[in-house]
Amino acid sequence: MKEFKYKKGLLASLLVTTSLLAACGNSGEEGSVAEGDKTTVDVFQFKVEFKNQFEDVVALYEEENPDINIEITTVGGGEDYGAALRSKFASGNEPAIFNIGGPQDVADWKDSLAPLSDTAAAEAALDGTLEGVTVDSEILGLPYNQEGYGFIYNTRLFEEAGIDPTSITDFASLEEAVKTLDSKKEELEIESVFALPAKETWVTGLHLSNTFIAPEFNNNVLDAFDSPTIDFTYSEAFKKILDLQNEYSKQPTVSLDYSQQVEELFSLERVAIIQQGNWAYGSIEGIDPEFAANGIDMMPIPVEGYEEGGLPVGVPMYWAVNSNLDEEVVQASKDFLDWLYTSDAGKTAVVEDFKFIPAYEGYDASKISDPLSKAVYNASEAGETIGWVFMGYPTGWGEDELGAGIQKYLSDEATWEEVVESAKTAWESSRQ
């Protein structure tokens, strides 16, 4: 991944004092007050794509605030962040800042969530970005950013195959384009059209499923969260897209992971299309900066029978502050999050280095540089989006039930009907 660097002018404007501390004589919680007047804020976060950049911007914050030490642990990618977070709390080493995903996580972690309504970041958050983490008018999380996903495609391969991506407006036109690419694999020097990482149950059980489940719940995460049942109204449309990806994918899909999909296959131009989001840009850029900047774009995943489709866009995760820790640590955590999203240095990092699509006011949208983030931003501006309702799925349902069921389906261990019925039953049971 490309190293994060700041311009010399920005570095010169920051204080050059580094603080190190050792916890002493305390309760043993990592988010506790350290010896002397030093305060440690332990951050436990999931987003591996910006790990290096995040660590560097934290170092800048520590230079500005020599009485604060921020320790970062990143757990994500192929690891189960939710399970790791529960283990972290169970160990007694509770983090000061951690991630929650929306209304279900708010319900699961409500006893450990500090109110954030008084933060500058909450005040600056864009309309609609806080709905999933607001309970009784109290804001309990701050959005990372906005993200969107769909089919990322190689523009050169489409051009050489004679395919106009703007003509792909429904399943039939997508299927036609895929068959054209497949028929020209040798000429285009690709191994397959798709790379479906079915090993990653978040790709299938959360993101892909959301595309077909969100319309059922009016694109509203709270509607999904409050629903005692799920109908799978667009089940057949879901199956068609899954089958298309699987049939024309690098095999076997059930053992294909994110790294293979993005870095080994798509970034090296060995496949033409992948289902991923704008967060993949950093990984692609790390392999081939020129290809990342000028050779990729994103299109919606068509939902047969739903005319109001578009790119699924939403808030991927929220920052939460642990209410169980000392007041001094809670305040230091809030101060850091405010700085990250409302200071000039923080905002520069968010857009230019994290490659985030801001979920806050006060940003210059013209600085959004990469093509995937631009595609998401343009879809948002045009209102051509599908909501993110998977944050309102029952706890574990998307990955452990539906994602695992899809793996069985792709391995011929279950029929599609069995997967759907099992998922329906599990949803209903979890809501009782």
Secondary structure, 3 states (H helix, E strand, C coil): CCCCCCCHHHHHCCCCCCCCCCCCCCCCCCCCECCCCCEEEEEEECCHHHHHHHHHHHHHHHHHCCCEEEEEEECCCCCCHHHHHHHHHHCCCCCCEEEECCHHHHHHHHHHECCCCCCHHHHHECCCCCHHHEECCEECCEECCEEEEEEEEEHHHHHHCCCCHHHCCCHHHHHHHHHHHHHCHHHHCCCEEECCCCCCHHHHHHHHHHHHHHHHHCCCHHHHHHCCCCCCCCHHHHHHHHHHHHHCECCCHHHCCHHHHHHHHHCCCCEEEEEEEHHHHHHHHHHCHHHHHHCEEEECCCCCCCCCCCEEEECCCEEEEECCCCHHHHHHHHHHHHHHHHCHHHHHHHHHHCCCECCECCCCHHHCCCHHHHHHHHHHHHCCEECCCHHHCCCCHHHHHHHHHHHHHHCCCCCHHHHHHHHHHHHHHHHC
